[in-house]
Amino acid sequence: MERYVIVIPADEEQKARLLPCDDGDTCTLETLQALVGGPIEMADTCLAASWAREDVDSIQMAVNKEGLLQELPYNEHATDLYAFNYMSSIVGPAVLMAARGDELIGFAKPVCETICEEFGIDMEDGIWND
């Protein structure tokens, strides 16, 4: 099964996009760092593991660990998904994925579509056309 991560930009004028995982299931550390523009930190989300529709431990977001120091722009959609959004906010781009043990894995495309529709995340045009 091909898996995807959801890349959520901070810029409201940009649409989110799906990125196929590097090896079919996961993305490399280098890929995640490139997507968020620096060292990554994992943030808990408000999504229950059941959103993944398979056996996973949680749903996480990779964010730029130094985003606040770099004064990256506020990311409204990622903050809405952040489990602790009442205490802080997410800045810069975020990458949404599932966690199974120590492994970060992507989602099946129908799962991505459900999450994006439910949380009002605008995706690139034609992304759901198969």
N, C-alpha and C positions, 0 to 999 in steps of 0.2 A: 504494500500500500504506500502510495506517495504521501508524504506528510509536508505540512506547511507551517511556518510561523507567521504571525500577524505583526507587521511593522506599522506602528502607530506614530506618525510624525507629530511634532509639537506645533508646526505651522498649520493653522486652521485652513489655509488656502490649498494645502496639499492633501491628497487623499491617501488613506491607508493602502497598503498593498500586501499581497501574499508573497512569501519567498519560499521556494522549495528548499527543504532541508538539504544540507551538503551531501550526506551519505544515505539519503532516503528517510532516515528517522530523526537525526539530530543535526545541529549546526555546530561548527567548530568555534572555539573561543575567539579565534581571529575574525570569523564572520560576525559574531555578536559584537565584538569590539568595534568593528567597522560600522555596523548598523547604528550603534549608539554614540559613536564618535569618541571613544576612550575606554578606560577600564570599566568593566561591568560590575554591577551589584544586583542581586536578585531581590525583588520586592514581592511580597505576598499580594494576592488579589482577593477580591470579595467573591470570586467564582468558586463554587464547590467543585471538587474533583469530578463529580458526576457530569459536569458540562462536557468533559472530554469524550464521554460515551464509551470509555474503555477503562481498564484498571490502571489508574494513576494515583499518585499521592496528593497532588495539588496542582493548581494552575498558577504560574509565576510570570513575572515580567522582568526582563533584563533591562536595566536602565544605566545611565552613565553615573558611575560612582562619584565623580567630581562635578556633576551637573550644576549643583548649587554654587560651588566655588567659581565655576566658569560662567555663571549667570546665564545659563541656557534658558530659552523661553518656556513658559508654563505649558504643560500638556494637559488640556482639559479632559480628553477621553481617557488617557492613562490614569489621571487622578481619580476619575469616576470609578475606574476598575480597581484602584488601590485599596487594600483592606483597611488602611489606617488613614484615609483621606481627611479625617477630622483633625489630625495632628500635623500633617505636612502635605506637600504636593509633589507631583512628579514633574520634572523639567526635562526638556530635550526629548528625543525620540525614545520610544519604548518598544520592546519586542515581547509579544505574548506567546507563551508556550506552556506545555505541561511538564510536570516533574514526576519521574518514576525512580525512586531511590536517589542515587547520585546523578542520574542521567536526565538531561533536558531533552524532551522530544517534541516534535511538531504535532499538529492535528490533522485529521482527515479534512478534506475540503468542505464537506457538509457541516462539520462542526464549526469551522471558521465562519461559514455563512450564517449559522444560527447566532453565534456570539456577536458578529458585526450587526446583524439586523436587530437583535435585542438591545444592544447598547448604542445604537445610532451611529456606528462608525462608518463613515462614507468610504467606500472602496473605489479603486480605479475602475473605470468603465469596462464592461465586458468580462470582468473577472469570474463571474459565476456561469458564463456561457460555456457549456461543454457539449 
